[in-house]
Amino acid sequence: MKDKNLTYLLMRLIIGISMLGHGLVRLPKIVAFSNGMVAKFSESMIPSFLVEPFGYVLTIAEFLLGVLLVLGLFTRQALIGSIITMTLLVLGSTMVENWSVINSQLIHAAVFAFLLWHINYNNWSLDTIIKNKK
């Protein structure tokens, strides 16, 4: 059981750091990132009035979801949010035929799904600390 808890923690940390890092590096350049997305999607079916705010929301969501996963706080909700985020990213990647990034997005989604499926091993987390104090 200890090894399963440790494995869960390590998987949660690595995928959380990936999400956190994606958001963190984009936060200081969030306007440029969002504008870059508008340019990339200019010839797609998705209108720019949807793409531009999505660039802002994506950056903040990746950062916040990453923080929650690293801390193990609201883990279930963070995993569901992360899977939804990956679903939207895969949709966007298909709209601009950016096939090379879909593998990474699918791997992220698979790790999130694995963690959600095995959430009962999330014993080393703030969720567990808060639960045990009640």
C-alpha positions as semicolon CSV with decimal commas, in nm:
position;residue;x (nm);y (nm);z (nm)
1;M;0,000;0,000;0,000
2;K;0,287;0,238;0,079
3;D;0,434;0,195;-0,269
4;K;0,095;0,267;-0,429
5;N;0,060;0,584;-0,219
6;L;0,414;0,688;-0,312
7;T;0,356;0,614;-0,680
8;Y;0,036;0,816;-0,673
9;L;0,213;1,108;-0,506
10;L;0,498;1,105;-0,758
11;M;0,262;1,083;-1,056
12;R;0,047;1,364;-0,914
13;L;0,355;1,579;-0,857
14;I;0,507;1,529;-1,202
15;I;0,185;1,597;-1,391
16;G;0,104;1,886;-1,157
17;I;0,445;2,041;-1,220
18;S;0,389;2,003;-1,594
19;M;0,061;2,195;-1,571
20;L;0,203;2,450;-1,328
21;G;0,504;2,508;-1,555
22;H;0,290;2,556;-1,864
23;G;0,089;2,824;-1,689
24;L;0,378;2,981;-1,500
25;V;0,593;3,055;-1,805
26;R;0,295;3,203;-1,989
27;L;0,166;3,428;-1,709
28;P;0,423;3,706;-1,764
29;K;0,350;3,704;-2,138
30;I;-0,021;3,619;-2,124
31;V;-0,123;3,889;-2,373
32;A;0,136;3,779;-2,627
33;F;0,039;3,414;-2,574
34;S;-0,329;3,487;-2,630
35;N;-0,252;3,699;-2,938
36;G;-0,030;3,419;-3,069
37;M;-0,317;3,175;-3,034
38;V;-0,543;3,410;-3,230
39;A;-0,284;3,418;-3,509
40;K;-0,249;3,036;-3,510
41;F;-0,625;2,989;-3,524
42;S;-0,691;3,263;-3,781
43;E;-0,767;3,011;-4,055
44;S;-0,949;2,760;-3,836
45;M;-1,323;2,719;-3,785
46;I;-1,296;2,870;-3,437
47;P;-1,367;3,245;-3,434
48;S;-1,107;3,475;-3,282
49;F;-1,360;3,614;-3,032
50;L;-1,348;3,267;-2,869
51;V;-0,976;3,204;-2,913
52;E;-0,852;3,523;-2,750
53;P;-1,023;3,479;-2,411
54;F;-0,940;3,108;-2,419
55;G;-0,569;3,198;-2,428
56;Y;-0,611;3,390;-2,103
57;V;-0,829;3,126;-1,938
58;L;-0,596;2,844;-2,046
59;T;-0,290;3,010;-1,896
60;I;-0,460;3,075;-1,563
61;A;-0,628;2,731;-1,558
62;E;-0,302;2,545;-1,623
63;F;-0,132;2,741;-1,347
64;L;-0,411;2,693;-1,091
65;L;-0,474;2,327;-1,177
66;G;-0,101;2,264;-1,147
67;V;-0,085;2,429;-0,804
68;L;-0,382;2,225;-0,681
69;L;-0,233;1,899;-0,810
70;V;0,109;1,967;-0,660
71;L;-0,052;2,042;-0,323
72;G;-0,305;1,761;-0,348
73;L;-0,585;2,006;-0,276
74;F;-0,927;1,952;-0,436
75;T;-0,750;1,676;-0,625
76;R;-1,058;1,515;-0,774
77;Q;-1,190;1,846;-0,905
78;A;-0,844;1,946;-1,034
79;L;-0,813;1,617;-1,223
80;I;-1,156;1,659;-1,380
81;G;-1,069;2,017;-1,474
82;S;-0,740;1,899;-1,621
83;I;-0,910;1,633;-1,833
84;I;-1,156;1,894;-1,962
85;T;-0,863;2,125;-2,038
86;M;-0,687;1,851;-2,235
87;T;-1,010;1,775;-2,422
88;L;-1,033;2,139;-2,531
89;L;-0,664;2,143;-2,628
90;V;-0,704;1,830;-2,841
91;L;-1,006;1,988;-3,011
92;G;-0,807;2,303;-3,079
93;S;-0,509;2,108;-3,208
94;T;-0,729;1,921;-3,453
95;M;-0,884;2,249;-3,576
96;V;-0,540;2,378;-3,679
97;E;-0,410;2,034;-3,779
98;N;-0,130;2,048;-3,523
99;W;-0,105;1,671;-3,500
100;S;0,241;1,673;-3,340
101;V;0,118;1,805;-3,003
102;I;-0,183;1,577;-2,969
103;N;0,030;1,287;-2,842
104;S;0,148;1,498;-2,549
105;Q;-0,207;1,612;-2,476
106;L;-0,334;1,254;-2,485
107;I;-0,056;1,138;-2,253
108;H;-0,147;1,415;-2,008
109;A;-0,514;1,314;-2,030
110;A;-0,425;0,948;-1,970
111;V;-0,222;1,037;-1,660
112;F;-0,506;1,253;-1,528
113;A;-0,752;0,968;-1,591
114;F;-0,519;0,718;-1,417
115;L;-0,495;0,947;-1,115
116;L;-0,870;1,001;-1,104
117;W;-0,930;0,626;-1,136
118;H;-0,690;0,559;-0,844
119;I;-0,774;0,860;-0,629
120;N;-0,811;0,634;-0,325
121;Y;-0,426;0,627;-0,315
122;N;-0,408;1,006;-0,274
123;N;-0,312;0,970;0,091
124;W;-0,016;1,209;0,089
125;S;-0,204;1,530;0,012
126;L;-0,364;1,834;0,167
127;D;-0,701;1,672;0,094
128;T;-0,613;1,391;0,337
129;I;-0,477;1,628;0,601
130;I;-0,795;1,836;0,587
131;K;-1,015;1,524;0,589
132;N;-0,834;1,381;0,895
133;K;-0,876;1,705;1,092
134;K;-1,257;1,683;1,070
